[in-house]
Amino acid sequence: MPSKQIPIANPPPLPSHLPDSVLDLSVQAQRKPLPDNVRKSLQGFQHAAEYIAAAMIFLCDNVLLESELKPEHIKPRLLGHWGTCPGIILVWAHLNLLIRIQDLDMIYVVGPGHGAPAALAALWLEGSLEKFYPGEYNRNAEGLRNLITRFSVPGGFPSHINAETPGAIHEGGELGYALAASFGAVMDNPDLIVTCIVGDGEAETGPTAAAWHAIKYLDPKESGAVIPILHDNGFKISERTIFGCMDNKELVCLFSGYGYQVRIVQDLDNIDDDLQDALQWAVAEIKNIQKAARSGEPIAKPRWPMLVLRTPKGWTGPKEVGGKIIEGSFHAHQVPLPKANDREDPEQLNALSQWLSSYQISNLLQSDGTPTNTVLDILPTNDAKKLGQLKVTYQPYLTLKPVDWRQFGVDKGSSQSCMKFTGKLLDSVFQANPTKIRLFSPDELESNKLDAVLDHTQRNFQWDQYSRGNGGRVIEVLSEHTCQGFMQGYTMTGRTALFPSYESFLGIVHTMMVQYSKFIKIAREVPWRGDVPSINYIETSTWARQEHNGFSHQNPSFIGAVLNIKPEAARVRFFIAVYLPPDANCFLSTVHHCLQSRNKTNLVIGSKQPTAVYLSPDEAAEHCRLGASVWEFASSSSSAGTGSDHEDTDVVLVGIGVEVTFEVVKAAELLRTVCPALRVRVINVTDLMILVPESKHPHALSRDKFKEMFTADRPVLFNYHGYPTELQGLLFGRPATDRMDVAGYIEEGSTTTPFDMMLVNRVSRFDLAGKALKAGAERNEAVKGQLDGLLSEVNRRVKDVRKFILEHGKDPDDIYEPPRFH
């Protein structure tokens, strides 16, 4: 049977079977009525902003309705989301009043990011657009015309909140991350309050569901606070929301269980009194919790305040058009009058005229287009406190005190865990910077062998009596989305963060990483936005050493996710970087560099198991500075020099990644044993971006340097940690790629031995040696003459190793012996 049309606006939820007594858990405040002049100013601001927001969606001319509205005044393409705008504006007005009264430092994070018309309208009214876009969006008739007519057209603001929006620290595209980012922003910011409005559609997402637990990681002694507002307007794009179908008893039980004090704001006839009183209550509760913690008597499991705001979808918009309910239904979600520019049928155009006229914009703006005092009287008197102008949202960068990583360097020739010694480095960095760096991890710190970070700090989990109130720098929560959100908020407000994870599960935050990187890319193009620290991923527990885990734990695809971000952005000082340091010293050097970098998305990949150390700390620093180098100790003596002709080189072997580089070096060792006549050059690449054509990335080798290192015409065999197609894509545009062969992870193997993983994915020393012999035989007659015998010897060794693994369930004891070259 066909779906039913909802017959009434703003339909109530079905009643639950919970007892009425559960409502005692909610806050039943005795609110005070606002002074009439304050209420009038609040309503004036809201009506002016609502008019501007609606006009931005529809009008390309006649923006102040100075004449009869006609089809030619309507934009040819109607883009934007109206339904959420009235709620965003309602909260915006009240927050500015709250800041004015209490002199607060506050950020407003808007989860319904497609409500950009609401944010931009409010920012114009408060003068923030004029501050950051002088001469373009001034608070006058011309500036307002520019704002309205340029919205959602080329050259204007987009339909979602982005880095061009003053006050924004969160990209308003994909839903789910606003709440976690808000909590990350207040960590180690003791005087900051973030008000986060979460749409009831966004609240259905998994990331938001986990982020409600963020209060359990917020230490009121050291950090600020978040006021979450669940905006329950009942509808998504074309359906009712889960939360819109929950009654107040269900909502109170749910959020009380999370640990909140819940106050429901729903008195539509007195909404301004209701909301302002609720916000004043929330700030008072926050101050009480913080005062107790900061006076040495912290409250165990404090119940932080949150609001549930129930208002109709598209409130103040058209009630009904063409027999369809608009306000209070899903029809208000995007463009409520999609045929307003229809020249044949004027019904929607007339409805638009009546709607816009209802705001009486001429009474809210002066003759020159500037807002009246009635509209402006609720704004903070200090411009720097306005929601669009708080400095931490656009000039946040805090420099880390550097630590000399070389003191943690390890001996060349030993076997060491990259992660173990990186943990020691981070421990020292945390001690030197007790309030400017954090580590967010999905419950894998010990497994990833980074536990040395806990030598002088602790985990920060406020609901655990053994780790609360101690200033811990480590937050572990088994939600990659929440870790990413915390990192984003913490980084966007100027501090440095790291996110270590199992390799296979970083892909969970793929789209979050992309969305954040897009925000930073645009931010670098905005002249008034300052630097932010880079976001830093440490990827370990890789497919090459997945140990007791199986096929599900083999997934290096996050590399490709990062690489897909447009890299050629050096002109705006933003770019991505992917590092695969070959040993512990190189890993230390790379992490040190990433912590000091700005405006980048850094991915560093390494092994938690002990692996060979090829370079001393000083050698590692130089190798990392270059991004790649010829390893003379593993190369044939005649092939280790520089120069572009390379007559003494038969084949080039390249390792990119810890374990596969070990196989490259062992292949060179094997070849020197079985076929000393083969002239081999061994290269390690630690910075993946040096391989792309030089116009594509600031790290890229010049054409001449590339030829000097990789030769102009010799076969090049890459052993790569990730998927081969990724590397092939990077190399596209380099000269003579037909001579290059790329081996990498090819989705083979399950629970097996580490070396068998090399064999089944064809990146073992034996696979590489066989290919090197075949390639070298084309140029080297001495190799060609004995090729069949050499390949037979390599195959024999493969069979011996496979037999041993099957019989003993482990790799041969000598398989990981350090390479020796004589």
C-alpha positions in Angstrom: 0.0 0.0 0.0 1.3 3.5 -0.7 2.8 5.6 2.1 0.5 7.8 4.1 0.7 11.6 4.2 1.0 13.0 7.7 -2.2 15.0 8.1 -1.1 17.5 10.7 1.8 19.8 11.3 4.4 19.1 14.0 2.8 15.8 15.0 3.4 14.7 18.6 5.2 11.5 19.5 3.2 8.4 20.5 3.1 8.3 24.3 5.5 5.8 25.9 4.7 3.3 28.7 7.3 4.8 31.1 5.9 6.1 34.4 5.3 9.8 34.7 7.7 9.8 37.6 10.7 9.6 35.4 10.1 13.2 34.5 11.4 14.0 38.0 14.8 13.4 36.5 14.5 16.4 34.3 15.0 20.0 35.4 11.8 21.8 36.3 13.0 25.3 36.7 10.9 28.3 37.8 11.7 30.6 34.9 11.8 34.3 35.1 10.1 36.4 32.4 12.5 38.5 30.4 12.2 42.3 30.4 10.0 43.5 27.5 12.8 45.4 25.8 15.1 42.3 25.9 12.4 40.1 24.5 11.7 42.6 21.8 15.4 42.8 20.9 15.6 39.0 20.8 12.6 38.7 18.5 13.9 41.6 16.3 17.2 39.8 15.8 15.5 36.5 15.0 13.0 38.0 12.6 15.8 40.0 10.8 18.0 36.9 10.5 15.1 34.7 9.4 14.2 37.1 6.7 17.8 37.3 5.5 18.2 33.5 5.6 15.1 32.9 3.5 16.0 35.7 1.1 19.4 34.1 0.6 17.8 30.9 -0.6 15.4 32.6 -3.0 16.3 36.2 -4.1 18.6 37.5 -6.8 17.1 41.0 -6.8 14.7 43.2 -4.9 16.3 41.9 -1.8 14.4 44.2 0.6 11.0 43.9 -1.2 11.0 47.5 -2.2 8.7 46.6 -5.1 6.3 43.8 -6.0 8.0 40.4 -6.0 8.3 39.0 -9.5 9.7 35.8 -11.1 12.8 37.6 -12.3 13.7 38.4 -8.7 14.0 34.7 -7.9 17.2 32.8 -8.4 17.2 30.3 -11.3 18.6 27.6 -9.1 17.1 27.4 -5.6 19.7 25.8 -3.2 19.7 25.7 0.6 18.1 24.3 3.6 15.5 26.3 5.4 14.0 23.8 7.9 16.8 24.0 10.5 17.4 27.8 10.1 14.9 29.1 12.6 16.2 26.9 15.4 19.8 27.8 14.7 18.9 31.5 14.7 16.9 31.2 17.9 19.9 29.8 19.7 22.3 32.3 18.1 20.3 35.2 19.3 20.1 33.8 22.9 23.8 33.0 23.0 24.8 36.5 22.1 22.6 37.8 24.9 24.1 35.2 27.2 27.6 36.3 26.3 26.6 40.0 26.8 25.2 39.3 30.3 28.0 37.0 31.5 31.0 38.1 29.5 31.6 34.5 28.3 34.1 33.1 25.9 31.9 30.9 23.7 31.9 29.1 20.4 28.8 28.0 18.6 29.2 24.7 16.8 26.3 24.0 14.4 25.8 20.4 13.7 23.1 21.0 11.0 25.8 22.4 8.8 23.5 23.0 5.8 21.9 25.7 7.9 24.5 28.1 6.5 21.9 30.8 5.7 21.1 31.0 9.4 24.7 31.4 10.4 25.5 33.9 7.7 22.5 36.0 8.4 23.4 36.2 12.1 27.0 36.9 11.3 26.0 39.8 9.1 23.7 41.2 11.8 26.4 41.0 14.4 29.0 42.6 12.2 31.3 39.7 11.9 31.1 39.4 8.2 32.0 43.0 7.9 35.1 42.5 10.1 36.4 39.6 8.0 35.1 40.7 4.6 35.3 44.5 4.7 33.8 46.3 1.7 32.1 43.1 0.6 29.6 42.2 3.3 29.4 45.5 5.3 26.4 46.1 7.5 24.6 48.3 5.0 22.3 47.9 2.1 25.0 47.0 -0.4 26.6 44.5 1.9 23.2 42.8 2.5 22.5 42.7 -1.2 25.8 41.0 -1.8 25.1 38.4 0.9 21.7 37.5 -0.4 22.3 37.5 -4.1 25.7 35.7 -3.9 24.6 32.8 -1.6 24.9 29.4 -3.2 26.1 30.8 -6.5 29.7 30.8 -7.9 31.8 33.3 -6.0 29.5 33.4 -3.0 29.2 31.5 0.2 28.3 27.8 -0.2 25.1 26.2 1.2 26.9 24.7 4.1 29.0 26.1 6.9 32.7 25.9 6.0 36.1 27.6 6.7 34.9 30.8 5.1 32.3 31.2 7.8 33.6 33.3 10.7 33.5 31.5 14.1 33.3 28.0 12.5 35.6 25.3 13.6 33.5 22.4 12.1 32.7 21.6 8.5 29.0 21.4 8.0 28.8 18.6 5.5 28.7 15.0 6.6 26.6 14.7 9.8 27.7 13.1 13.1 30.8 14.9 14.3 29.8 18.2 15.8 29.4 17.0 19.4 32.8 15.2 19.6 34.6 18.2 18.0 32.9 20.5 20.5 34.3 18.4 23.4 37.7 18.3 21.9 37.7 22.1 21.6 37.1 22.7 25.3 39.7 20.2 26.5 42.5 22.2 28.2 40.5 25.4 27.5 39.2 26.0 31.1 37.4 29.3 30.3 35.8 28.2 27.1 32.2 27.1 26.6 31.1 25.5 23.4 27.4 25.4 22.7 26.7 22.6 20.2 23.4 22.3 18.5 22.7 18.8 17.3 19.9 18.2 14.8 17.6 15.3 15.6 18.6 13.8 12.2 22.3 14.0 13.0 21.5 12.5 16.4 20.6 9.3 14.7 24.2 8.7 13.6 26.6 6.3 15.3 29.3 9.0 15.8 26.8 11.2 17.7 25.5 8.3 19.7 29.0 7.6 21.0 29.9 11.3 21.5 27.2 11.8 24.1 29.6 9.9 26.4 32.2 12.6 26.0 31.3 14.2 29.3 32.9 11.2 30.9 36.3 12.3 29.5 36.0 16.0 30.5 37.9 17.1 33.6 36.2 20.3 34.9 39.4 21.2 36.7 41.4 21.6 33.5 38.9 22.0 30.8 35.9 24.1 29.7 32.4 22.8 29.1 29.9 22.0 26.3 26.3 22.8 26.3 24.7 20.3 24.0 21.3 21.3 22.5 19.4 18.5 20.8 17.2 20.4 18.3 14.2 18.2 18.0 12.2 19.6 15.1 10.8 16.2 14.2 11.8 15.6 10.6 14.6 14.7 8.3 14.6 15.1 4.5 11.5 13.1 4.0 10.7 11.2 7.2 10.1 11.8 10.9 13.2 11.4 13.1 13.7 8.9 15.9 14.0 11.6 18.5 11.0 13.4 17.1 9.0 10.2 17.8 10.3 9.9 21.4 8.2 11.6 24.1 9.7 13.6 26.9 9.9 10.7 29.3 11.9 8.7 26.8 14.3 11.5 26.1 14.8 12.3 29.8 15.5 8.6 30.6 17.9 8.3 27.7 20.0 11.4 28.4 19.9 11.0 32.2 21.4 7.5 31.6 24.2 9.1 29.6 24.9 11.3 32.6 23.2 14.6 31.8 20.8 16.9 33.6 18.1 17.4 31.0 16.0 20.5 30.5 13.3 20.5 27.9 12.6 23.8 26.2 9.3 23.6 24.3 7.0 26.5 25.4 6.5 27.9 21.9 4.3 30.8 23.2 7.1 31.9 25.5 10.1 30.4 23.8 12.4 33.3 24.5 11.8 33.2 28.3 12.1 29.5 28.3 15.3 29.3 26.3 17.2 32.1 27.9 16.4 30.8 31.4 17.5 27.4 30.4 20.8 28.7 29.1 21.4 30.7 32.2 20.7 27.6 34.3 23.1 25.6 32.2 26.0 28.1 32.7 25.3 28.1 36.4 25.5 24.3 36.6 28.7 24.4 34.6 30.2 26.9 37.0 29.2 24.9 40.0 30.8 21.7 38.7 34.0 23.6 37.7 34.2 25.5 41.0 34.0 22.2 43.0 36.8 20.6 40.9 39.0 23.7 40.9 38.7 24.1 44.7 39.9 20.5 45.3 36.5 19.0 46.0 35.4 17.6 42.6 32.0 16.1 42.2 32.1 12.4 41.2 30.1 11.8 38.1 28.8 15.3 37.8 25.5 15.6 35.8 26.4 18.1 33.1 23.6 20.2 31.7 22.0 19.7 28.3 18.9 21.0 26.6 16.3 19.4 24.4 14.8 22.2 22.2 11.5 21.3 20.6 10.4 23.7 17.8 8.6 23.1 14.5 10.6 22.3 11.4 10.8 25.5 9.3 9.2 27.6 12.0 7.9 31.0 10.9 7.9 29.7 7.2 4.8 29.0 5.0 2.2 27.0 6.8 0.6 25.3 3.8 0.9 25.6 0.0 -0.8 23.7 -2.7 -2.5 21.5 -0.2 0.8 20.4 1.4 1.8 21.2 5.0 5.1 23.0 5.0 5.9 24.3 8.5 6.2 21.4 10.9 6.8 18.8 8.2 9.6 17.5 6.0 8.5 19.8 3.2 10.3 22.6 5.1 13.6 20.7 5.2 15.3 22.2 2.1 13.6 24.7 -0.3 10.0 24.9 0.9 8.8 26.6 -2.2 10.8 25.0 -5.0 8.6 26.4 -7.8 8.7 30.0 -6.7 10.4 30.9 -10.0 7.7 29.3 -12.1 6.4 32.0 -14.4 3.3 29.9 -15.4 2.0 29.2 -11.9 2.3 32.2 -9.4 1.0 30.3 -6.3 4.4 29.7 -4.8 5.7 33.1 -5.7 2.8 34.7 -3.9 3.4 32.4 -0.9 7.0 33.5 -0.9 6.0 37.2 -1.0 3.6 36.7 1.9 6.2 34.8 3.9 9.0 37.3 3.5 6.7 40.2 4.1 5.6 38.7 7.4 9.0 39.6 8.9 8.5 43.3 8.3 12.2 43.8 7.4 11.7 47.5 6.8 11.0 47.9 10.6 14.2 46.1 11.4 16.7 47.9 9.1 17.3 51.6 8.8 17.1 53.4 5.5 20.8 52.7 4.7 20.3 49.0 5.4 22.0 48.9 8.8 20.2 47.0 11.6 18.2 49.0 14.1 19.2 49.3 17.7 16.3 47.0 18.6 18.1 44.2 16.6 21.5 45.0 18.0 20.8 45.5 21.7 21.3 41.8 22.5 24.8 41.7 21.1 27.9 41.6 23.3 29.4 45.1 23.8 32.9 43.7 23.3 33.2 42.7 19.6 35.8 40.2 20.4 33.3 38.2 22.3 30.7 37.9 19.5 30.2 34.4 18.2 31.8 35.1 14.9 34.9 36.9 16.3 36.3 34.9 19.2 40.0 34.7 18.4 40.5 31.1 19.2 38.3 30.2 16.2 40.6 31.9 13.7 44.0 32.6 15.2 44.5 29.6 17.6 47.9 28.2 17.0 49.9 27.4 20.2 53.6 26.4 19.7 54.8 23.1 21.2 58.0 23.2 23.2 60.2 20.9 21.1 62.0 17.9 22.6 65.3 16.5 21.1 64.2 13.2 19.7 67.8 12.0 19.3 68.1 11.3 23.1 65.7 8.3 22.4 67.6 7.1 19.3 68.7 3.5 19.2 71.8 1.7 18.0 72.3 1.1 14.4 72.4 -2.6 13.7 70.0 -3.5 16.5 66.3 -4.6 16.2 63.9 -2.3 17.9 60.2 -1.4 18.0 59.3 1.9 16.3 56.4 2.3 18.7 58.2 1.5 21.9 60.7 4.3 21.4 58.1 6.7 20.0 56.2 6.2 23.2 59.2 7.4 25.1 59.5 10.4 22.9 55.8 11.3 23.4 56.2 10.8 27.1 58.9 13.5 27.1 56.8 15.8 24.8 53.8 15.5 27.2 56.0 16.4 30.2 57.3 19.5 28.3 53.8 20.5 27.2 51.4 19.6 29.9 48.4 21.5 28.5 49.0 21.6 24.7 49.1 18.1 23.5 46.9 15.0 23.8 46.7 11.5 22.4 43.4 10.0 21.4 43.3 6.3 21.0 40.6 3.6 20.5 41.7 1.3 23.3 44.9 0.1 21.6 47.7 1.9 23.3 49.2 -1.1 25.1 48.6 -3.4 22.1 50.4 -0.9 19.9 53.3 -0.8 22.3 53.0 3.0 23.0 52.5 2.4 26.7 55.7 4.4 27.6 53.5 7.5 27.2 52.0 6.5 30.5 55.3 6.7 32.4 54.6 10.3 33.6 50.9 10.8 32.7 47.7 8.7 33.0 44.6 8.0 31.1 41.9 10.7 31.4 38.6 9.0 32.2 36.5 10.9 34.7 34.1 8.1 35.5 36.9 5.8 36.5 37.9 6.5 40.1 41.5 5.4 39.3 42.1 7.8 36.5 40.0 10.8 37.2 41.2 14.3 38.0 44.9 13.7 37.3 45.5 15.8 34.2 46.1 12.7 32.0 47.1 13.3 28.4 45.7 10.1 27.1 42.1 9.5 26.2 41.1 6.0 25.1 37.6 5.4 23.9 36.6 2.5 21.6 35.1 4.8 19.0 37.3 5.9 16.2 34.8 8.5 15.3 34.9 10.0 18.8 38.8 10.0 18.7 38.7 11.8 15.4 36.2 14.3 16.6 38.2 15.0 19.8 41.3 15.5 17.7 39.6 17.9 15.3 38.2 20.1 18.0 41.4 20.1 19.9 43.5 20.9 16.8 41.1 23.6 15.4 41.5 25.5 18.7 45.3 25.5 18.4 46.6 22.4 20.2 48.4 19.4 18.9 47.0 15.9 18.9 47.9 12.4 17.8 45.6 9.5 16.8 47.4 6.1 16.9 45.4 3.1 15.6 45.4 -0.3 14.2 46.0 0.1 10.5 42.9 -1.8 9.5 40.5 0.4 11.5 41.7 3.9 10.6 39.4 3.5 7.5 36.5 4.0 9.9 37.2 7.7 10.0 38.0 8.0 6.2 35.2 10.4 5.5 35.8 12.4 8.7 39.5 12.9 7.7 38.5 13.9 4.2 35.9 16.4 5.5 38.3 17.9 8.0 41.1 18.2 5.4 38.7 20.0 3.0 38.0 22.4 5.8 41.7 23.1 6.3 42.3 23.4 2.6 39.7 26.1 2.3 41.0 27.7 5.5 44.4 28.1 3.9 42.7 30.1 1.1 41.0 32.4 3.6 43.4 35.3 4.5 42.1 36.0 8.0 42.5 32.4 9.2 45.8 31.6 10.9 47.7 28.4 11.2 46.6 25.3 13.0 48.7 22.3 14.1 48.6 19.4 11.7 46.5 16.4 12.5 48.7 13.3 13.0 47.8 9.7 12.5 50.1 6.9 13.6 49.2 3.7 11.8 50.5 0.4 13.2 49.6 -3.2 13.8 49.8 -3.5 10.1 48.8 -6.3 7.7 52.4 -7.4 7.5 52.5 -8.3 11.2 48.8 -8.9 12.1 49.8 -11.7 14.6 46.8 -13.5 16.1 44.3 -11.5 14.1 43.2 -12.6 10.7 42.1 -11.4 7.3 39.8 -8.7 8.9 42.9 -7.0 10.3 44.5 -6.6 6.9 43.6 -3.3 5.3 46.1 -0.6 4.4 43.4 1.4 2.5 43.7 4.6 4.7 46.9 5.4 2.8 44.8 5.7 -0.4 42.2 7.8 1.4 44.8 10.3 2.4 46.4 10.2 -1.1 43.1 11.0 -2.7 43.1 14.4 -1.1 44.3 16.9 -3.7 48.0 17.3 -2.9 48.9 20.3 -5.1 48.0 22.9 -2.5 51.4 24.3 -1.6 50.3 27.7 -2.7 47.9 27.8 0.2 50.2 26.1 2.7 48.1 23.0 3.1 49.0 19.5 1.9 48.9 15.9 2.9 51.9 13.8 3.8 52.3 10.1 4.0 55.4 8.7 5.7 56.7 5.1 5.9 59.8 5.4 8.0 62.0 2.2 7.6 63.3 1.9 11.2 62.9 3.2 14.7 65.3 6.2 14.3 63.5 7.4 11.2 60.2 7.0 12.9 61.3 9.1 15.8 62.6 11.8 13.4 59.3 11.8 11.5 57.0 12.0 14.5 59.1 14.9 15.8 58.7 16.7 12.5 54.9 16.1 12.4 54.4 17.5 15.8 56.1 20.7 14.8 54.3 21.0 11.4 51.2 23.1 10.6 48.2 22.8 8.4 48.9 19.3 7.2 47.3 15.9 7.3 50.1 13.6 8.4 50.0 9.8 8.2 52.9 7.9 9.7 53.0 4.1 9.3 55.3 1.8 11.2 55.7 -1.5 13.0 55.1 -2.2 16.6 57.3 -5.3 16.5 61.1 -5.1 16.7 62.6 -4.5 13.3 66.1 -3.8 11.9 67.6 -0.4 12.5 69.6 0.6 9.5 70.6 4.2 10.2 72.1 6.0 13.2 70.0 9.0 14.5 72.0 11.5 12.5 71.8 9.4 9.4 68.1 9.0 10.0 67.6 12.7 10.3 69.2 13.3 7.0 67.4 10.5 5.3 64.1 11.9 6.5 65.0 15.4 5.4 65.6 14.1 1.9 62.6 11.8 1.9 64.5 9.1 0.1 68.1 8.0 -0.4 70.3 5.3 -1.9 71.4 2.8 0.7 75.0 2.3 -0.2 75.5 -0.4 2.4 73.0 -2.7 0.7 73.8 -1.7 -2.9 76.5 -3.2 -5.1 79.6 -1.0 -4.8 79.4 -0.1 -8.5 75.8 0.9 -8.3 75.8 3.1 -5.2 77.1 6.3 -6.6 75.1 9.2 -8.2 74.8 10.4 -11.7 72.1 10.0 -14.3 73.7 7.5 -16.7 74.1 4.6 -14.1 76.0 2.3 -16.5 77.0 0.2 -13.5 73.5 -0.5 -12.4 71.4 -3.4 -13.7 68.3 -3.0 -11.5 67.0 -0.7 -8.8 65.2 -2.1 -5.7 63.0 0.3 -3.7 61.5 -0.4 -0.3 58.6 1.7 1.0 57.4 0.5 4.4 59.1 -1.2 7.3 58.6 -4.9 6.6 58.7 -4.7 2.9 62.0 -2.7 3.1 63.4 -5.4 5.2 62.6 -7.8 2.4 64.3 -5.5 -0.1 67.5 -5.4 2.0 67.3 -9.2 2.5 66.8 -9.6 -1.3 69.9 -7.5 -1.9 71.8 -9.7 0.6 70.5 -12.9 -1.2 71.4 -11.6 -4.6 74.9 -10.7 -3.5 75.3 -14.3 -2.3 73.8 -16.2 -5.2 74.7 -13.7 -8.0 77.4 -11.2 -7.2 77.6 -10.2 -10.9 74.2 -8.5 -10.6 74.6 -4.8 -10.0 71.9 -3.7 -7.6 71.0 -0.3 -6.3 68.9 -0.2 -3.1 66.7 2.8 -2.3 64.5 3.5 0.6 61.6 6.0 0.3 60.3 7.3 3.6 58.3 10.3 2.4 55.8 8.9 -0.2 55.1 12.3 -1.7 58.7 12.7 -3.1 57.6 10.3 -5.9 54.8 12.4 -7.4 55.7 14.8 -10.3 57.3 17.9 -9.0 54.4 20.2 -9.8 52.0 18.2 -7.7 53.5 18.5 -4.2 56.1 20.6 -2.4 58.0 17.5 -1.3 58.3 16.1 -4.8 61.7 15.4 -6.3 62.6 17.5 -9.2 62.8 15.7 -12.6 66.6 15.7 -12.5 66.8 14.5 -8.9 64.3 11.7 -9.7 66.4 10.5 -12.7 69.6 10.8 -10.6 68.2 8.6 -7.9 66.1 6.1 -9.8 68.1 6.2 -13.0 66.8 7.2 -16.4 66.2 3.8 -17.9 67.0 0.9 -15.6 64.3 -1.5 -14.3 62.9 -0.3 -10.9 61.2 -2.8 -8.6 59.1 -1.2 -5.9 58.2 -3.2 -2.8 55.4 -1.1 -1.3 53.4 -1.4 1.9 50.0 -0.4 0.5 48.0 -1.4 -2.5 50.0 -1.4 -5.7 47.6 0.9 -7.6 48.1 3.7 -5.1 51.8 3.8 -5.9 51.2 3.4 -9.6 49.0 6.5 -9.4 51.6 8.5 -7.7 54.2 7.6 -10.2 52.0 8.6 -13.2 53.6 11.5 -14.9 57.2 10.4 -14.1 59.3 9.5 -17.1 59.6 5.9 -18.4 57.1 4.3 -15.9 57.0 1.2 -18.2 60.2 0.1 -16.6 58.7 0.2 -13.1 57.2 -2.7 -11.4 55.1 -2.3 -8.2 54.5 -5.1 -5.7 52.3 -4.5 -2.6 49.5 -5.9 -0.5 47.1 -7.9 -2.7 44.5 -9.1 -0.2 46.1 -12.4 0.5 46.6 -14.3 3.8 44.8 -14.9 7.0 46.0 -16.0 10.4 49.4 -17.2 9.4 53.1 -16.4 10.0 54.6 -13.0 9.3 56.9 -14.3 6.6 54.1 -16.3 4.9 52.3 -13.0 4.6 55.2 -11.7 2.6 55.1 -14.8 0.4 51.4 -14.9 -0.3 51.4 -11.2 -1.2 54.5 -11.6 -3.4 56.6 -9.0 -1.6 59.1 -11.5 -0.1 62.9 -11.4 -0.7 62.5 -14.4 -2.9 59.8 -12.7 -5.1 61.9 -9.6 -5.4 65.1 -11.5 -6.1 63.5 -13.5 -8.9 62.2 -10.4 -10.6 65.6 -8.7 -10.1 67.4 -11.6 -11.8 65.0 -11.6 -14.7 65.3 -7.8 -15.2 69.0 -7.8 -14.7 69.5 -10.6 -17.3 68.3 -8.3 -20.0 71.3 -6.1 -19.6 73.9 -8.2 -17.8 75.3 -11.1 -19.9 76.9 -12.8 -16.8 73.5 -13.0 -15.2 71.7 -14.0 -18.4 74.0 -17.0 -18.8 73.1 -18.5 -15.5 69.5 -17.2 -15.1 67.7 -20.6 -15.1 70.0 -22.0 -12.4 69.6 -18.9 -10.3 65.8 -18.9 -10.5 65.9 -22.6 -9.6 67.9 -21.8 -6.5 65.5 -19.0 -5.4 62.5 -21.3 -5.9 64.2 -24.1 -3.9 64.7 -21.7 -1.0 61.0 -20.7 -1.2 59.9 -24.3 -1.1 62.1 -25.0 1.9 60.7 -22.0 3.8 57.1 -22.9 3.0 57.7 -26.5 4.1 59.1 -25.3 7.4 56.2 -23.1 8.1 53.6 -25.8 7.4 55.5 -28.3 9.5 56.3 -26.1 12.5 53.6 -23.3 12.4 56.2 -20.6 12.6 58.8 -18.9 10.5 62.4 -20.3 10.3 64.5 -19.0 13.2 66.9 -17.2 10.9 64.4 -15.5 8.7 64.7 -12.2 10.6 68.4 -12.2 11.2 69.9 -8.7 10.5 71.3 -8.5 6.9 75.0 -8.8 6.6 77.0 -7.5 3.6 80.6 -8.3 3.1 
